[in-house]
Amino acid sequence: MQFTSFRHLILSTLAGAMIALPAFGFDTAARSAWVYDMTTHTVLMDKNGNVPVPPASMSKLMTINMLFEALRDGRVTMDTTFAVSTRATDMTAQGGSTMYLQAGDRPSVYDLLHGMIVNSGNDACVVVAEGLAGSEDAFSQQMTARARELGMDQSTFANASGWPDPRHRMSMKDLGILARRLIEEFPDYYPFFAETSYNYKERAPANANNRNPLLKLGIGADGLKTGHTSEAGYGLVGSVQQGERRVIFAFAGTESDKARAEEAERITAWAFRQFAMKTMAKAGQRLAEAPVHLGEMPNVGLVPASDIRLLVPAMANGTLQAEVVYSGPFTAPIAKGTQLGELVVSVPDLGEQRIPLVAEADVAKGGFIVRLQTAAQVLMQRYLADETPAS
């Protein structure tokens, strides 16, 4: 790689930050959307992504998250059973998605997870809320508080199912954050989202199929959740893995079930076909040297701690430009792996991406001779400065 320049600047690290890229002429028919490449932590699209909107059944992901957390913490097991209240069975009578629970049922956590994920059962969500928190109102308050802890600042929950309520709101970015959490934090439970059918006690063959239109396309889709109300329109939180890349997205506000399916596939195709992974440098590859003050070596190599792999727009014109920035010289001792600078990479039409650079090796303090030589150099510099005639 050819580096264009070296600068002596102090820059804060942006390791792990989300980098927003332009959509390169692509627009979505959805009213709001957020598309994220999990492999490179890159936001590919943000269309009204931080605006709170009615999330419909997509907010069931938060109810599912709360149940996953209870499983992980040992508060429940897959075999734990919950009672079915009149409030839960009333949800079926009011219409909407259901797993057809009835009075006297004792569904297990395993059943309820399928009921929420595959059947999108509003009744299942009420049973989970009451089983974990005693009441749906208390559970909704817990969901809202937990969302704040997880960085979902535009999420407020009034119920466990996504039933229409003016107080019930989420942003597409928040849904993306939640999707990423479910994938990364709960790998043992996440495969539930890829299941295509579930029929509790053979009661609902017409409602047994997963509504996620991507699951049947053979494109690497394995989650997560659809949603629809008259106010929210048709939306979807999706996750697709192809090769080493995983893309997650959330959108809302399409006009029909057919439009939702088409838009989900269109976003997926764009995200994978218009961006490519490029290896810029290998871990430990020396990209620059920085001077060391009072060290046993006069310089230290600057290297990336891991392979530098960036997502690059396939249609971007021109070559990549990069420069190393640091504030030096550095004073010994220096420990191997200490961040000393950054590699700043610029892609045409894309902007800057910053990657930390660390010390290649330990640099110990120099001995007496090194300190004596440094002191002599300082004295000579001062002497020369004093002897320079004033202009």
Contacts in CASP RR format, 6 or more apart in sequence:
PFRMAT RR
TARGET T0000
AUTHOR 0000-0000-0000
METHOD contacts of the structure
MODEL  1
MQFTSFRHLILSTLAGAMIALPAFGFDTAARSAWVYDMTTHTVLMDKNGN
VPVPPASMSKLMTINMLFEALRDGRVTMDTTFAVSTRATDMTAQGGSTMY
LQAGDRPSVYDLLHGMIVNSGNDACVVVAEGLAGSEDAFSQQMTARAREL
GMDQSTFANASGWPDPRHRMSMKDLGILARRLIEEFPDYYPFFAETSYNY
KERAPANANNRNPLLKLGIGADGLKTGHTSEAGYGLVGSVQQGERRVIFA
FAGTESDKARAEEAERITAWAFRQFAMKTMAKAGQRLAEAPVHLGEMPNV
GLVPASDIRLLVPAMANGTLQAEVVYSGPFTAPIAKGTQLGELVVSVPDL
GEQRIPLVAEADVAKGGFIVRLQTAAQVLMQRYLADETPAS
1 280 0 8 1.000
1 281 0 8 1.000
1 287 0 8 1.000
1 320 0 8 1.000
1 322 0 8 1.000
2 322 0 8 1.000
3 287 0 8 1.000
3 288 0 8 1.000
3 322 0 8 1.000
3 323 0 8 1.000
3 324 0 8 1.000
4 321 0 8 1.000
4 322 0 8 1.000
4 323 0 8 1.000
5 323 0 8 1.000
6 288 0 8 1.000
6 323 0 8 1.000
6 324 0 8 1.000
6 325 0 8 1.000
7 323 0 8 1.000
7 324 0 8 1.000
7 325 0 8 1.000
8 325 0 8 1.000
8 326 0 8 1.000
8 327 0 8 1.000
8 328 0 8 1.000
9 325 0 8 1.000
9 326 0 8 1.000
9 327 0 8 1.000
10 327 0 8 1.000
11 325 0 8 1.000
11 341 0 8 1.000
11 342 0 8 1.000
11 344 0 8 1.000
11 354 0 8 1.000
13 339 0 8 1.000
13 342 0 8 1.000
13 354 0 8 1.000
13 356 0 8 1.000
14 342 0 8 1.000
14 353 0 8 1.000
14 354 0 8 1.000
15 355 0 8 1.000
15 356 0 8 1.000
16 41 0 8 1.000
17 41 0 8 1.000
17 354 0 8 1.000
18 36 0 8 1.000
18 41 0 8 1.000
18 42 0 8 1.000
18 43 0 8 1.000
19 40 0 8 1.000
19 41 0 8 1.000
19 42 0 8 1.000
19 43 0 8 1.000
19 353 0 8 1.000
20 42 0 8 1.000
20 43 0 8 1.000
20 46 0 8 1.000
21 42 0 8 1.000
21 43 0 8 1.000
21 44 0 8 1.000
21 45 0 8 1.000
21 275 0 8 1.000
21 311 0 8 1.000
21 313 0 8 1.000
21 350 0 8 1.000
22 349 0 8 1.000
22 350 0 8 1.000
23 44 0 8 1.000
23 45 0 8 1.000
23 47 0 8 1.000
24 274 0 8 1.000
24 313 0 8 1.000
24 315 0 8 1.000
24 349 0 8 1.000
26 45 0 8 1.000
26 270 0 8 1.000
26 274 0 8 1.000
27 47 0 8 1.000
28 45 0 8 1.000
28 47 0 8 1.000
28 251 0 8 1.000
28 263 0 8 1.000
28 266 0 8 1.000
28 267 0 8 1.000
29 254 0 8 1.000
29 255 0 8 1.000
29 259 0 8 1.000
29 263 0 8 1.000
30 47 0 8 1.000
30 235 0 8 1.000
30 251 0 8 1.000
30 252 0 8 1.000
30 253 0 8 1.000
30 254 0 8 1.000
30 263 0 8 1.000
31 48 0 8 1.000
31 53 0 8 1.000
31 252 0 8 1.000
31 253 0 8 1.000
32 47 0 8 1.000
32 48 0 8 1.000
32 49 0 8 1.000
32 51 0 8 1.000
32 53 0 8 1.000
32 171 0 8 1.000
32 172 0 8 1.000
32 251 0 8 1.000
32 252 0 8 1.000
32 253 0 8 1.000
33 45 0 8 1.000
33 46 0 8 1.000
33 47 0 8 1.000
33 48 0 8 1.000
33 49 0 8 1.000
33 172 0 8 1.000
33 249 0 8 1.000
33 250 0 8 1.000
33 251 0 8 1.000
33 252 0 8 1.000
33 267 0 8 1.000
34 43 0 8 1.000
34 45 0 8 1.000
34 46 0 8 1.000
34 47 0 8 1.000
34 49 0 8 1.000
34 171 0 8 1.000
34 172 0 8 1.000
34 173 0 8 1.000
34 175 0 8 1.000
34 176 0 8 1.000
34 249 0 8 1.000
34 250 0 8 1.000
34 251 0 8 1.000
35 43 0 8 1.000
35 44 0 8 1.000
35 45 0 8 1.000
35 46 0 8 1.000
35 247 0 8 1.000
35 248 0 8 1.000
35 249 0 8 1.000
35 267 0 8 1.000
35 271 0 8 1.000
36 42 0 8 1.000
36 43 0 8 1.000
36 44 0 8 1.000
36 176 0 8 1.000
36 180 0 8 1.000
36 247 0 8 1.000
36 248 0 8 1.000
36 249 0 8 1.000
37 43 0 8 1.000
37 44 0 8 1.000
37 245 0 8 1.000
37 246 0 8 1.000
37 247 0 8 1.000
37 271 0 8 1.000
37 275 0 8 1.000
37 311 0 8 1.000
38 180 0 8 1.000
38 183 0 8 1.000
38 245 0 8 1.000
38 246 0 8 1.000
38 247 0 8 1.000
38 248 0 8 1.000
39 244 0 8 1.000
39 245 0 8 1.000
39 246 0 8 1.000
39 277 0 8 1.000
39 309 0 8 1.000
39 311 0 8 1.000
40 245 0 8 1.000
40 277 0 8 1.000
40 309 0 8 1.000
40 310 0 8 1.000
40 311 0 8 1.000
42 311 0 8 1.000
44 247 0 8 1.000
44 271 0 8 1.000
44 275 0 8 1.000
45 249 0 8 1.000
45 267 0 8 1.000
46 173 0 8 1.000
48 172 0 8 1.000
49 171 0 8 1.000
49 172 0 8 1.000
49 173 0 8 1.000
50 154 0 8 1.000
50 171 0 8 1.000
50 173 0 8 1.000
51 154 0 8 1.000
51 171 0 8 1.000
51 172 0 8 1.000
52 154 0 8 1.000
52 155 0 8 1.000
52 156 0 8 1.000
52 169 0 8 1.000
52 170 0 8 1.000
52 171 0 8 1.000
53 169 0 8 1.000
53 170 0 8 1.000
53 171 0 8 1.000
53 172 0 8 1.000
53 232 0 8 1.000
53 252 0 8 1.000
53 253 0 8 1.000
54 164 0 8 1.000
54 168 0 8 1.000
54 169 0 8 1.000
54 229 0 8 1.000
54 231 0 8 1.000
54 232 0 8 1.000
54 252 0 8 1.000
55 162 0 8 1.000
55 168 0 8 1.000
55 169 0 8 1.000
55 170 0 8 1.000
55 175 0 8 1.000
55 227 0 8 1.000
55 232 0 8 1.000
55 252 0 8 1.000
56 162 0 8 1.000
56 164 0 8 1.000
56 227 0 8 1.000
56 228 0 8 1.000
56 229 0 8 1.000
56 232 0 8 1.000
56 233 0 8 1.000
56 235 0 8 1.000
56 252 0 8 1.000
57 97 0 8 1.000
57 120 0 8 1.000
57 122 0 8 1.000
57 161 0 8 1.000
57 162 0 8 1.000
57 225 0 8 1.000
57 226 0 8 1.000
57 227 0 8 1.000
57 228 0 8 1.000
58 170 0 8 1.000
58 175 0 8 1.000
58 225 0 8 1.000
58 226 0 8 1.000
58 227 0 8 1.000
58 235 0 8 1.000
58 236 0 8 1.000
58 237 0 8 1.000
58 250 0 8 1.000
58 252 0 8 1.000
59 155 0 8 1.000
59 157 0 8 1.000
59 161 0 8 1.000
59 162 0 8 1.000
59 168 0 8 1.000
59 170 0 8 1.000
60 116 0 8 1.000
60 117 0 8 1.000
60 120 0 8 1.000
60 121 0 8 1.000
60 125 0 8 1.000
60 160 0 8 1.000
60 161 0 8 1.000
60 162 0 8 1.000
60 225 0 8 1.000
61 175 0 8 1.000
61 178 0 8 1.000
61 179 0 8 1.000
61 182 0 8 1.000
61 224 0 8 1.000
61 225 0 8 1.000
61 237 0 8 1.000
62 143 0 8 1.000
62 146 0 8 1.000
62 147 0 8 1.000
62 155 0 8 1.000
62 157 0 8 1.000
62 170 0 8 1.000
62 178 0 8 1.000
63 116 0 8 1.000
63 125 0 8 1.000
63 128 0 8 1.000
63 129 0 8 1.000
63 139 0 8 1.000
63 143 0 8 1.000
63 160 0 8 1.000
63 161 0 8 1.000
64 113 0 8 1.000
64 116 0 8 1.000
64 117 0 8 1.000
64 182 0 8 1.000
65 146 0 8 1.000
65 178 0 8 1.000
65 181 0 8 1.000
65 182 0 8 1.000
66 128 0 8 1.000
66 132 0 8 1.000
66 139 0 8 1.000
66 142 0 8 1.000
66 143 0 8 1.000
66 146 0 8 1.000
67 76 0 8 1.000
67 109 0 8 1.000
67 112 0 8 1.000
67 113 0 8 1.000
67 116 0 8 1.000
67 128 0 8 1.000
67 132 0 8 1.000
68 182 0 8 1.000
68 185 0 8 1.000
68 186 0 8 1.000
68 189 0 8 1.000
70 76 0 8 1.000
70 132 0 8 1.000
71 77 0 8 1.000
71 78 0 8 1.000
71 109 0 8 1.000
71 189 0 8 1.000
72 185 0 8 1.000
72 186 0 8 1.000
75 132 0 8 1.000
76 109 0 8 1.000
76 132 0 8 1.000
77 109 0 8 1.000
78 108 0 8 1.000
78 109 0 8 1.000
78 110 0 8 1.000
79 108 0 8 1.000
79 109 0 8 1.000
79 110 0 8 1.000
80 108 0 8 1.000
80 109 0 8 1.000
81 106 0 8 1.000
81 107 0 8 1.000
81 108 0 8 1.000
81 109 0 8 1.000
82 106 0 8 1.000
82 107 0 8 1.000
82 109 0 8 1.000
82 112 0 8 1.000
82 127 0 8 1.000
82 128 0 8 1.000
82 130 0 8 1.000
82 131 0 8 1.000
83 104 0 8 1.000
83 106 0 8 1.000
83 127 0 8 1.000
83 130 0 8 1.000
83 131 0 8 1.000
84 101 0 8 1.000
84 102 0 8 1.000
84 103 0 8 1.000
84 104 0 8 1.000
84 105 0 8 1.000
84 106 0 8 1.000
84 107 0 8 1.000
84 123 0 8 1.000
84 127 0 8 1.000
85 126 0 8 1.000
85 127 0 8 1.000
85 130 0 8 1.000
86 103 0 8 1.000
87 126 0 8 1.000
87 130 0 8 1.000
87 136 0 8 1.000
88 101 0 8 1.000
88 123 0 8 1.000
88 124 0 8 1.000
88 126 0 8 1.000
88 127 0 8 1.000
88 130 0 8 1.000
89 101 0 8 1.000
89 102 0 8 1.000
89 103 0 8 1.000
89 123 0 8 1.000
91 98 0 8 1.000
91 121 0 8 1.000
91 122 0 8 1.000
91 123 0 8 1.000
91 126 0 8 1.000
91 161 0 8 1.000
91 163 0 8 1.000
92 98 0 8 1.000
92 100 0 8 1.000
92 101 0 8 1.000
92 122 0 8 1.000
92 123 0 8 1.000
95 122 0 8 1.000
96 122 0 8 1.000
97 119 0 8 1.000
97 120 0 8 1.000
97 121 0 8 1.000
97 122 0 8 1.000
97 207 0 8 1.000
98 119 0 8 1.000
98 121 0 8 1.000
98 122 0 8 1.000
98 123 0 8 1.000
98 204 0 8 1.000
98 207 0 8 1.000
99 107 0 8 1.000
99 111 0 8 1.000
99 114 0 8 1.000
99 115 0 8 1.000
99 116 0 8 1.000
99 119 0 8 1.000
99 121 0 8 1.000
99 123 0 8 1.000
99 124 0 8 1.000
99 198 0 8 1.000
99 200 0 8 1.000
99 203 0 8 1.000
99 204 0 8 1.000
99 207 0 8 1.000
100 123 0 8 1.000
100 200 0 8 1.000
100 201 0 8 1.000
100 203 0 8 1.000
100 204 0 8 1.000
100 207 0 8 1.000
101 107 0 8 1.000
101 123 0 8 1.000
101 124 0 8 1.000
101 127 0 8 1.000
101 200 0 8 1.000
105 201 0 8 1.000
107 124 0 8 1.000
107 127 0 8 1.000
107 200 0 8 1.000
111 124 0 8 1.000
111 200 0 8 1.000
112 124 0 8 1.000
112 127 0 8 1.000
112 128 0 8 1.000
113 189 0 8 1.000
113 192 0 8 1.000
114 192 0 8 1.000
114 195 0 8 1.000
114 198 0 8 1.000
114 200 0 8 1.000
115 121 0 8 1.000
115 124 0 8 1.000
115 198 0 8 1.000
115 200 0 8 1.000
116 124 0 8 1.000
116 125 0 8 1.000
116 128 0 8 1.000
117 192 0 8 1.000
117 193 0 8 1.000
117 195 0 8 1.000
117 210 0 8 1.000
117 225 0 8 1.000
118 192 0 8 1.000
118 195 0 8 1.000
118 196 0 8 1.000
118 197 0 8 1.000
118 198 0 8 1.000
118 208 0 8 1.000
118 209 0 8 1.000
118 210 0 8 1.000
119 198 0 8 1.000
119 200 0 8 1.000
119 204 0 8 1.000
119 207 0 8 1.000
119 208 0 8 1.000
120 211 0 8 1.000
120 225 0 8 1.000
120 226 0 8 1.000
120 227 0 8 1.000
121 161 0 8 1.000
122 161 0 8 1.000
122 162 0 8 1.000
122 163 0 8 1.000
125 159 0 8 1.000
125 160 0 8 1.000
125 161 0 8 1.000
125 162 0 8 1.000
126 136 0 8 1.000
126 160 0 8 1.000
126 161 0 8 1.000
128 139 0 8 1.000
128 160 0 8 1.000
129 135 0 8 1.000
129 136 0 8 1.000
129 138 0 8 1.000
129 139 0 8 1.000
129 140 0 8 1.000
129 159 0 8 1.000
129 160 0 8 1.000
130 136 0 8 1.000
130 139 0 8 1.000
132 139 0 8 1.000
133 139 0 8 1.000
133 142 0 8 1.000
136 159 0 8 1.000
136 160 0 8 1.000
139 160 0 8 1.000
140 157 0 8 1.000
140 158 0 8 1.000
140 159 0 8 1.000
140 160 0 8 1.000
141 157 0 8 1.000
143 157 0 8 1.000
143 160 0 8 1.000
144 155 0 8 1.000
144 156 0 8 1.000
144 157 0 8 1.000
147 153 0 8 1.000
147 155 0 8 1.000
147 156 0 8 1.000
147 157 0 8 1.000
147 174 0 8 1.000
150 177 0 8 1.000
150 178 0 8 1.000
150 181 0 8 1.000
151 174 0 8 1.000
151 177 0 8 1.000
152 170 0 8 1.000
152 171 0 8 1.000
152 174 0 8 1.000
152 177 0 8 1.000
152 178 0 8 1.000
153 174 0 8 1.000
154 169 0 8 1.000
154 170 0 8 1.000
154 171 0 8 1.000
154 173 0 8 1.000
154 174 0 8 1.000
155 169 0 8 1.000
155 170 0 8 1.000
155 171 0 8 1.000
155 174 0 8 1.000
156 167 0 8 1.000
156 168 0 8 1.000
156 169 0 8 1.000
156 170 0 8 1.000
157 168 0 8 1.000
158 165 0 8 1.000
158 167 0 8 1.000
158 168 0 8 1.000
159 165 0 8 1.000
159 168 0 8 1.000
162 168 0 8 1.000
162 229 0 8 1.000
164 229 0 8 1.000
164 231 0 8 1.000
164 232 0 8 1.000
172 250 0 8 1.000
172 251 0 8 1.000
172 252 0 8 1.000
173 250 0 8 1.000
175 237 0 8 1.000
175 250 0 8 1.000
176 237 0 8 1.000
176 248 0 8 1.000
176 249 0 8 1.000
176 250 0 8 1.000
178 237 0 8 1.000
179 224 0 8 1.000
179 237 0 8 1.000
179 238 0 8 1.000
179 239 0 8 1.000
179 248 0 8 1.000
179 250 0 8 1.000
180 248 0 8 1.000
182 189 0 8 1.000
182 190 0 8 1.000
182 193 0 8 1.000
182 224 0 8 1.000
183 190 0 8 1.000
183 239 0 8 1.000
183 246 0 8 1.000
183 248 0 8 1.000
190 222 0 8 1.000
191 222 0 8 1.000
193 212 0 8 1.000
193 222 0 8 1.000
193 223 0 8 1.000
193 224 0 8 1.000
193 225 0 8 1.000
193 239 0 8 1.000
194 215 0 8 1.000
194 221 0 8 1.000
194 222 0 8 1.000
194 223 0 8 1.000
195 210 0 8 1.000
196 209 0 8 1.000
196 210 0 8 1.000
196 215 0 8 1.000
196 216 0 8 1.000
197 208 0 8 1.000
197 209 0 8 1.000
197 210 0 8 1.000
198 208 0 8 1.000
199 205 0 8 1.000
199 208 0 8 1.000
211 226 0 8 1.000
211 227 0 8 1.000
212 221 0 8 1.000
212 223 0 8 1.000
212 224 0 8 1.000
212 225 0 8 1.000
212 226 0 8 1.000
212 236 0 8 1.000
212 238 0 8 1.000
213 226 0 8 1.000
213 236 0 8 1.000
213 257 0 8 1.000
213 260 0 8 1.000
213 261 0 8 1.000
213 264 0 8 1.000
213 265 0 8 1.000
214 220 0 8 1.000
214 221 0 8 1.000
214 223 0 8 1.000
214 236 0 8 1.000
214 238 0 8 1.000
214 240 0 8 1.000
214 261 0 8 1.000
214 264 0 8 1.000
214 265 0 8 1.000
214 268 0 8 1.000
215 221 0 8 1.000
215 222 0 8 1.000
215 223 0 8 1.000
217 265 0 8 1.000
219 240 0 8 1.000
219 242 0 8 1.000
219 265 0 8 1.000
219 268 0 8 1.000
220 240 0 8 1.000
220 241 0 8 1.000
220 242 0 8 1.000
221 238 0 8 1.000
221 239 0 8 1.000
221 240 0 8 1.000
221 268 0 8 1.000
222 239 0 8 1.000
222 240 0 8 1.000
222 241 0 8 1.000
223 237 0 8 1.000
223 238 0 8 1.000
223 239 0 8 1.000
224 237 0 8 1.000
224 238 0 8 1.000
224 239 0 8 1.000
224 248 0 8 1.000
225 236 0 8 1.000
225 237 0 8 1.000
225 238 0 8 1.000
226 234 0 8 1.000
226 235 0 8 1.000
226 236 0 8 1.000
226 237 0 8 1.000
226 260 0 8 1.000
227 234 0 8 1.000
227 235 0 8 1.000
227 236 0 8 1.000
228 234 0 8 1.000
228 235 0 8 1.000
228 257 0 8 1.000
228 260 0 8 1.000
232 252 0 8 1.000
232 253 0 8 1.000
233 252 0 8 1.000
233 253 0 8 1.000
233 254 0 8 1.000
233 255 0 8 1.000
234 252 0 8 1.000
234 253 0 8 1.000
234 254 0 8 1.000
234 255 0 8 1.000
234 256 0 8 1.000
234 257 0 8 1.000
234 259 0 8 1.000
234 260 0 8 1.000
235 250 0 8 1.000
235 251 0 8 1.000
235 252 0 8 1.000
235 253 0 8 1.000
235 254 0 8 1.000
235 260 0 8 1.000
236 249 0 8 1.000
236 250 0 8 1.000
236 251 0 8 1.000
236 260 0 8 1.000
236 263 0 8 1.000
236 264 0 8 1.000
237 248 0 8 1.000
237 249 0 8 1.000
237 250 0 8 1.000
238 248 0 8 1.000
238 249 0 8 1.000
238 250 0 8 1.000
238 264 0 8 1.000
239 246 0 8 1.000
239 247 0 8 1.000
239 248 0 8 1.000
240 246 0 8 1.000
240 247 0 8 1.000
240 248 0 8 1.000
240 268 0 8 1.000
240 271 0 8 1.000
240 272 0 8 1.000
241 247 0 8 1.000
242 272 0 8 1.000
244 277 0 8 1.000
245 272 0 8 1.000
245 277 0 8 1.000
247 268 0 8 1.000
247 271 0 8 1.000
247 272 0 8 1.000
249 264 0 8 1.000
249 267 0 8 1.000
249 268 0 8 1.000
249 271 0 8 1.000
251 263 0 8 1.000
251 264 0 8 1.000
251 267 0 8 1.000
254 260 0 8 1.000
254 263 0 8 1.000
273 314 0 8 1.000
274 313 0 8 1.000
274 314 0 8 1.000
274 315 0 8 1.000
275 311 0 8 1.000
275 312 0 8 1.000
275 313 0 8 1.000
275 314 0 8 1.000
276 311 0 8 1.000
276 312 0 8 1.000
276 314 0 8 1.000
277 309 0 8 1.000
277 310 0 8 1.000
277 311 0 8 1.000
277 312 0 8 1.000
278 309 0 8 1.000
278 310 0 8 1.000
278 311 0 8 1.000
278 312 0 8 1.000
278 320 0 8 1.000
279 307 0 8 1.000
279 308 0 8 1.000
279 309 0 8 1.000
280 308 0 8 1.000
280 309 0 8 1.000
280 310 0 8 1.000
280 320 0 8 1.000
280 322 0 8 1.000
280 343 0 8 1.000
280 345 0 8 1.000
280 355 0 8 1.000
281 287 0 8 1.000
281 304 0 8 1.000
281 307 0 8 1.000
281 308 0 8 1.000
281 343 0 8 1.000
282 304 0 8 1.000
282 307 0 8 1.000
282 308 0 8 1.000
283 303 0 8 1.000
283 304 0 8 1.000
283 305 0 8 1.000
283 306 0 8 1.000
283 307 0 8 1.000
284 303 0 8 1.000
284 304 0 8 1.000
284 305 0 8 1.000
284 360 0 8 1.000
285 303 0 8 1.000
285 304 0 8 1.000
286 301 0 8 1.000
286 302 0 8 1.000
286 303 0 8 1.000
286 360 0 8 1.000
287 302 0 8 1.000
287 303 0 8 1.000
287 304 0 8 1.000
287 324 0 8 1.000
287 343 0 8 1.000
287 357 0 8 1.000
288 301 0 8 1.000
288 302 0 8 1.000
288 324 0 8 1.000
288 326 0 8 1.000
288 357 0 8 1.000
289 299 0 8 1.000
289 300 0 8 1.000
289 301 0 8 1.000
289 302 0 8 1.000
290 299 0 8 1.000
290 300 0 8 1.000
290 301 0 8 1.000
290 302 0 8 1.000
290 326 0 8 1.000
290 328 0 8 1.000
290 329 0 8 1.000
290 330 0 8 1.000
290 340 0 8 1.000
290 341 0 8 1.000
291 298 0 8 1.000
291 299 0 8 1.000
291 328 0 8 1.000
291 329 0 8 1.000
291 330 0 8 1.000
292 298 0 8 1.000
292 299 0 8 1.000
292 300 0 8 1.000
292 329 0 8 1.000
292 330 0 8 1.000
292 331 0 8 1.000
292 332 0 8 1.000
292 334 0 8 1.000
292 363 0 8 1.000
293 329 0 8 1.000
293 330 0 8 1.000
293 331 0 8 1.000
293 332 0 8 1.000
293 374 0 8 1.000
294 331 0 8 1.000
294 332 0 8 1.000
294 365 0 8 1.000
294 366 0 8 1.000
294 370 0 8 1.000
294 371 0 8 1.000
294 374 0 8 1.000
295 332 0 8 1.000
295 333 0 8 1.000
295 363 0 8 1.000
295 364 0 8 1.000
295 365 0 8 1.000
295 366 0 8 1.000
295 370 0 8 1.000
296 332 0 8 1.000
296 363 0 8 1.000
296 364 0 8 1.000
296 365 0 8 1.000
296 366 0 8 1.000
296 367 0 8 1.000
296 370 0 8 1.000
297 363 0 8 1.000
300 330 0 8 1.000
300 334 0 8 1.000
300 340 0 8 1.000
300 359 0 8 1.000
300 360 0 8 1.000
300 361 0 8 1.000
300 363 0 8 1.000
301 359 0 8 1.000
301 360 0 8 1.000
301 361 0 8 1.000
302 324 0 8 1.000
302 326 0 8 1.000
302 340 0 8 1.000
302 341 0 8 1.000
302 357 0 8 1.000
302 358 0 8 1.000
302 359 0 8 1.000
302 360 0 8 1.000
303 357 0 8 1.000
303 358 0 8 1.000
303 359 0 8 1.000
303 360 0 8 1.000
304 343 0 8 1.000
304 355 0 8 1.000
304 356 0 8 1.000
304 357 0 8 1.000
304 358 0 8 1.000
305 337 0 8 1.000
305 356 0 8 1.000
305 358 0 8 1.000
308 343 0 8 1.000
308 345 0 8 1.000
308 355 0 8 1.000
310 345 0 8 1.000
310 347 0 8 1.000
310 353 0 8 1.000
312 320 0 8 1.000
312 347 0 8 1.000
312 350 0 8 1.000
313 347 0 8 1.000
313 349 0 8 1.000
313 350 0 8 1.000
316 347 0 8 1.000
316 348 0 8 1.000
316 349 0 8 1.000
316 350 0 8 1.000
317 348 0 8 1.000
317 349 0 8 1.000
318 348 0 8 1.000
320 345 0 8 1.000
320 346 0 8 1.000
320 347 0 8 1.000
321 345 0 8 1.000
321 346 0 8 1.000
322 343 0 8 1.000
322 344 0 8 1.000
322 345 0 8 1.000
322 346 0 8 1.000
323 343 0 8 1.000
323 344 0 8 1.000
324 341 0 8 1.000
324 342 0 8 1.000
324 343 0 8 1.000
324 344 0 8 1.000
324 357 0 8 1.000
325 341 0 8 1.000
325 342 0 8 1.000
325 344 0 8 1.000
326 340 0 8 1.000
326 341 0 8 1.000
326 342 0 8 1.000
326 357 0 8 1.000
327 341 0 8 1.000
330 340 0 8 1.000
332 363 0 8 1.000
332 364 0 8 1.000
332 365 0 8 1.000
332 366 0 8 1.000
333 362 0 8 1.000
333 363 0 8 1.000
333 364 0 8 1.000
333 365 0 8 1.000
334 340 0 8 1.000
334 359 0 8 1.000
334 362 0 8 1.000
334 363 0 8 1.000
335 359 0 8 1.000
335 362 0 8 1.000
336 358 0 8 1.000
336 359 0 8 1.000
336 360 0 8 1.000
336 361 0 8 1.000
336 362 0 8 1.000
337 358 0 8 1.000
337 359 0 8 1.000
338 358 0 8 1.000
338 359 0 8 1.000
339 356 0 8 1.000
339 357 0 8 1.000
339 358 0 8 1.000
340 357 0 8 1.000
340 358 0 8 1.000
340 359 0 8 1.000
341 356 0 8 1.000
341 357 0 8 1.000
342 354 0 8 1.000
342 355 0 8 1.000
342 356 0 8 1.000
342 357 0 8 1.000
343 354 0 8 1.000
343 355 0 8 1.000
343 357 0 8 1.000
344 352 0 8 1.000
344 353 0 8 1.000
344 354 0 8 1.000
345 352 0 8 1.000
345 353 0 8 1.000
345 354 0 8 1.000
345 355 0 8 1.000
346 352 0 8 1.000
347 353 0 8 1.000
END
